[in-house]
Amino acid sequence: MQHLDEERIMNVIRPEKDVDGFHPLNIGNLAIRGRKPFFIPCASKSCIELLLRHGVEIRGKRVAIIGRSKIAGLPTSLLLQRHHATVSLLHAYTKNPEQITSEADIIVTDVGIANIVRGDWIKKGAVVIDMGTNQVKDSNSGVFRVTGDVCFDEAVKVASAITPVPGGVGPVTISMLLSNTLDSAKRAFGTN
């Protein structure tokens, strides 16, 4: 089987049919003030939806996003900036990430390293959205379980709200994909 060129495939998909929201035109329009993408990436949209539905103020808040993937971290940072948050995008080369996260009002993780964010990384009362999905082998039973990027047992003692893994962001992301699909159908049939 030949290696698939992700970039080439993405450019073939028409932006108005890209319900995942990953087409370069959709991401570019998300980045430029005053422009509207056809679709917002589902994981990022779910992050904002969770914050808004739970009455979390975004405007003027300090946000630390750990991970800069093109699926979640990068588009989430762009979307949060549209909501007037001050965003720090942390990555493997960020010095003292625990200092940056400890000053954040909202922490979003998408790094793919189980339990990297500890309770002492989190400011008291911060909101934590864990988009990480990691399989970890239980040392006692040998069975694999799914866990997030945040050490839930420590974070829950400090955060005012935290999404669990599994069962937190994932189901909302699926509903955002369905919402984008419905919007696409409405646009196609002129009923938008």
C-alpha positions as CSV (number, residue, x, y, z in Angstrom):
1,M,0.0,0.0,0.0
2,Q,1.3,3.4,-0.9
3,H,1.7,6.2,1.6
4,L,-1.2,8.7,1.3
5,D,-0.3,12.3,1.0
6,E,-2.5,14.0,3.6
7,E,-1.9,17.5,2.3
8,R,-2.7,16.5,-1.3
9,I,-5.9,14.7,-0.3
10,M,-7.0,17.7,1.9
11,N,-6.6,20.1,-1.0
12,V,-8.8,17.9,-3.3
13,I,-11.7,18.1,-0.9
14,R,-13.9,21.2,-1.5
15,P,-13.8,23.5,1.5
16,E,-17.6,23.8,1.5
17,K,-17.9,20.0,1.9
18,D,-15.1,19.6,4.5
19,V,-17.4,19.0,7.6
20,D,-14.3,18.2,9.7
21,G,-13.1,21.8,9.1
22,F,-9.4,20.9,8.3
23,H,-9.2,22.3,4.7
24,P,-6.5,24.9,4.6
25,L,-9.1,27.5,3.4
26,N,-11.2,26.8,6.5
27,I,-8.3,27.0,8.9
28,G,-7.0,30.2,7.1
29,N,-10.4,31.8,7.3
30,L,-10.6,30.9,11.0
31,A,-7.3,32.7,11.5
32,I,-8.2,35.9,9.7
33,R,-10.5,38.3,11.6
34,G,-13.7,39.2,9.6
35,R,-13.6,36.0,7.6
36,K,-15.9,33.0,8.2
37,P,-14.8,29.4,7.5
38,F,-17.4,27.1,6.0
39,F,-16.8,24.8,9.0
40,I,-15.0,25.0,12.3
41,P,-13.0,21.9,13.3
42,C,-15.2,19.7,15.4
43,A,-12.9,19.3,18.4
44,S,-12.3,23.0,18.7
45,K,-16.0,23.8,18.3
46,S,-16.7,21.3,21.1
47,C,-14.3,23.0,23.4
48,I,-16.0,26.4,22.9
49,E,-19.5,24.8,23.1
50,L,-18.6,23.2,26.5
51,L,-17.3,26.5,27.8
52,L,-20.3,28.5,26.6
53,R,-22.9,26.0,27.7
54,H,-21.5,25.9,31.2
55,G,-21.4,29.7,31.5
56,V,-17.6,30.0,31.5
57,E,-16.5,33.5,30.5
58,I,-13.9,33.4,27.7
59,R,-13.4,37.1,26.9
60,G,-10.2,38.4,28.6
61,K,-9.3,35.1,30.1
62,R,-5.8,33.6,30.0
63,V,-5.8,30.3,28.2
64,A,-3.0,27.7,28.1
65,I,-3.3,25.2,25.3
66,I,-0.9,22.3,25.6
67,G,-0.4,20.8,22.1
68,R,-0.5,22.5,18.7
69,S,-1.9,19.8,16.5
70,K,-3.8,20.9,13.4
71,I,-6.8,18.8,14.5
72,A,-7.3,20.4,17.9
73,G,-4.6,22.6,19.5
74,L,-4.0,25.1,16.7
75,P,-7.6,25.6,15.6
76,T,-8.7,25.8,19.2
77,S,-6.2,28.6,19.8
78,L,-7.6,30.5,16.8
79,L,-11.2,30.0,17.9
80,L,-10.5,31.1,21.5
81,Q,-8.7,34.2,20.1
82,R,-11.9,35.0,18.2
83,H,-13.7,34.9,21.5
84,H,-11.1,37.5,22.8
85,A,-9.1,35.1,25.1
86,T,-5.4,35.6,25.6
87,V,-3.9,32.3,24.4
88,S,-0.6,30.7,25.1
89,L,0.1,27.7,22.8
90,L,2.5,25.3,24.6
91,H,4.5,22.6,22.8
92,A,7.5,20.3,23.3
93,Y,10.0,23.2,23.3
94,T,8.1,25.4,25.7
95,K,10.2,26.2,28.8
96,N,8.4,25.9,32.2
97,P,5.0,24.8,30.9
98,E,3.8,24.3,34.5
99,Q,4.4,28.0,35.3
100,I,2.3,29.1,32.3
101,T,-0.5,26.7,33.0
102,S,-0.5,27.7,36.7
103,E,-1.4,31.3,35.6
104,A,-4.2,30.2,33.2
105,D,-7.9,30.6,33.8
106,I,-8.6,27.9,31.3
107,I,-6.4,24.9,30.3
108,V,-6.9,22.9,27.2
109,T,-4.8,19.8,26.6
110,D,-4.2,17.9,23.3
111,V,-0.7,16.5,23.7
112,G,-1.2,12.7,23.8
113,I,0.9,12.1,27.0
114,A,-1.1,10.4,29.8
115,N,-1.3,12.4,33.0
116,I,1.4,15.0,32.0
117,V,-0.6,17.8,33.6
118,R,-0.5,17.4,37.4
119,G,-2.7,19.1,40.0
120,D,0.1,21.6,40.9
121,W,0.1,22.8,37.3
122,I,-3.4,24.1,37.7
123,K,-4.5,27.4,39.2
124,K,-7.2,27.1,41.9
125,G,-10.6,27.5,40.2
126,A,-9.3,27.1,36.6
127,V,-11.4,25.2,34.0
128,V,-9.7,22.2,32.5
129,I,-10.7,20.7,29.1
130,D,-8.8,17.5,28.5
131,M,-8.9,16.5,24.8
132,G,-6.2,13.9,25.2
133,T,-6.9,10.2,24.6
134,N,-4.2,7.8,25.8
135,Q,-4.2,4.1,26.3
136,V,-2.4,3.1,29.6
137,K,-1.8,-0.5,30.7
138,D,-3.0,-1.0,34.3
139,S,0.0,-2.4,36.3
140,N,-2.2,-4.6,38.4
141,S,-4.6,-6.2,35.9
142,G,-2.6,-5.8,32.7
143,V,-5.7,-4.4,31.0
144,F,-5.5,-1.2,29.0
145,R,-7.7,1.8,29.9
146,V,-8.2,5.2,28.3
147,T,-7.0,8.2,30.2
148,G,-6.4,11.9,29.4
149,D,-3.5,14.2,29.4
150,V,-4.5,15.5,32.8
151,C,-4.1,13.6,36.1
152,F,-7.8,13.7,36.8
153,D,-7.6,12.7,40.5
154,E,-5.2,15.6,41.3
155,A,-6.9,18.1,39.0
156,V,-10.4,17.6,40.3
157,K,-9.2,18.9,43.7
158,V,-8.1,22.2,42.2
159,A,-10.1,22.9,39.1
160,S,-13.6,24.5,39.2
161,A,-14.6,22.2,36.3
162,I,-12.8,19.5,34.3
163,T,-13.8,17.2,31.5
164,P,-13.4,13.5,32.1
165,V,-11.6,11.1,29.7
166,P,-13.4,9.1,28.4
167,G,-16.9,10.7,28.2
168,G,-16.0,14.4,28.2
169,V,-15.0,16.1,24.9
170,G,-15.5,13.1,22.7
171,P,-19.3,12.9,22.6
172,V,-19.5,16.7,22.1
173,T,-17.1,16.5,19.2
174,I,-19.3,13.9,17.6
175,S,-22.3,16.1,18.0
176,M,-20.4,19.0,16.4
177,L,-19.5,16.8,13.4
178,L,-23.2,16.0,13.1
179,S,-24.0,19.8,13.4
180,N,-21.5,20.6,10.6
181,T,-23.0,17.8,8.4
182,L,-26.5,19.2,8.9
183,D,-25.2,22.7,8.0
184,S,-23.6,21.3,4.9
185,A,-26.8,19.6,3.8
186,K,-28.8,22.8,4.4
187,R,-26.3,24.8,2.4
188,A,-26.4,22.2,-0.4
189,F,-30.2,22.4,-0.6
190,G,-30.4,26.1,-0.1
191,T,-32.3,25.9,3.2
192,N,-29.7,27.6,5.4
